[in-house]
Amino acid sequence: MRVSGVIGIALVTSLLIAGKGWASGIDLHWLWDNQCADCHGHSGDFVREFLKVNNGQLEGSHRTRNLDAFMRNHYASNIEVDAIYQMLLAQALTRPRFKQECSHCHDGAASFIRHSLVLQDDVLLSRQSGQPVREYLLQHRQLGANDVDFYMGLLNRVAREVYRP
């Protein structure tokens, strides 16, 4: 869903007022979906198709081009570029298990977190029951301890990208 009209103008204005390089606290996945997805699609799919990690840094198809500098001059114009870069890097380093194993019931990870989970005192909880997600996952679909650790790492990372101060 795209933001349009007065709401879109207010959002862009508030982001510009926030200042160069200052964190706005905006949901990074929402920002990508509303500013980047029309051209680049889902961020995880984009990363896995067009970017790679080399020496801990993201690279595009033009290795000589500094991706960070490119991003600062490509529509985002310094608004959350560092945070988006870190989100993309994390996605590049994470196997797409949530998409492959969970999305048929839970949609995408960011959407699932927004609608079903809450981050309270750095603990992910079910929005409906209040149960800690780790406890729930230990009983969910016969996941093993390594699977639970993987999903908790992924869900906690995405929750920090969605619920930013």
N, C-alpha and C positions, 0 to 999 in steps of 0.2 A: 504494500500500500504506500503510495507516494503522498508526501505532504504538499499541499498546494495553497495558493492564495495568501491570505493574511497570515495564516499560521506559518507557512513556509518563509515568508518575508520576516516575520518576527524571530523565527529560529535562526536564520542566516544573520540577521542583525545582532542577535544576542551572542552568537558565536564570534562575530567580528569584534564586538565590544569586549569580549572576554580576553582578547589580546593574543599576540603572536606567541605560540608555544605554551600558553597556559592551558591547563586541563580544564575542560568545561564540565566534566562529570557526565557527559552524554553517553548513552549506550552505544558502544562502538559498532555492534552488529546492526543496530537501527541506523546509525550513521552510514555504514557501508550500503545497507539495503536502499537507503534514500538518496545517496549521492553517487554511488559507484555501480550498483547492480545493473542498472539499465544497460550499461556498456560492457561490464565485466562479469555479470552473473554472480552466483553465490561465491563468497570470499574463499571458502575452502576449495571449491572446484577450481576457481581461478588460480589459486596458489599452486595446487597440484598439477595443473596443466601448463602454466606459463612461468612459474618461478622455481628456483632451486636454492638450496642452502650450500654455500661454499665458505669454509672457514668461519662458520657461525654467522654469516651474513647472507641476506637474501640477494639473489641475482636474477635479473630478467634475461631475456634472450640476447641483449647487448651487454656482455660482461664488462665492457669498457665504460659503460654508463653507470654512474652512481645512482642506485635505485632510491636512496633516501633523498638526494637532491632532486631527482626526477619527480618524486612524489610531492615535494614541497612546491613544485611549479606546475603541478597537474591537478587543477580544480580544487584540491583540498587546501592549497595555499596556506600551509603551516597549521591549520586548525586540526589538532589531534594527530598530526602526521606521525609523531613518535609512537603514540599509543596504537595507531592503526598498523604501523610497521611491526611493532611487537606482536600484535594479534596475528598478523599474516605469518610472521616467523614461527610463532607457536603452532599455527595450523600446518605449516610446512613440516614441522617436526613431529606431528601427531598423526598416527594412522587414522583413516576415516571410519573407524569402527562404529561410532554413534550413527553415522549416516547409513552404514551397511546393516547394522544389527538392531537399531532402535527406532529409526525414523519412520518406519511403517506404522508404528503405534504412537510415537511421541513427536512427530514432525522434526524440525531441526533442533539442535541443542539449545540455541539462544531462545527460540520460541518456547520450548519446553520449560526452560528456567523461568522465563517471564511469567508464564501462566500457571506453573505447577510448583515452583520452589521459591523459597525465600532464604536470603542470607542473613542470619541473625548471630551476632557475636562471632563472626567467621565460621559459623556452622551452617551447612545447607540443611534446610528442613522442608518437609512436605507442607505446602501451603494449606492443604486440606486437613491433614491429621496432626501436623506439628511434629511428626516422627522424624528423627535424623535420617537423612538419605542413606548414609552408610549402613545403618541398621536395616533399612528396607532392602537395600541392594543385596545384603547377605542372604536374603530369603527370596530374591527375585530371579526367576528363570534359571535356576541352578548355576548362578554365577560363582566361579571360584574366587578365592582370596585375591589372586593376581588380577582377575577381571574387575573386581570391586575397586582395587587400588587404581587401576587404569581409569575407570569411569569416575571415581572421586577426583582424581587429578584433573581430568578433562572438565567435569562439571564445575569444580571450584574455579578453574581458570576462566571458563566462559562466564560464570557468575560474576567474577571480578571485572570482566569486560562489559557486562550488562549493567550491574549495580555499582557504578563508580561514584566515589565521593565528589 
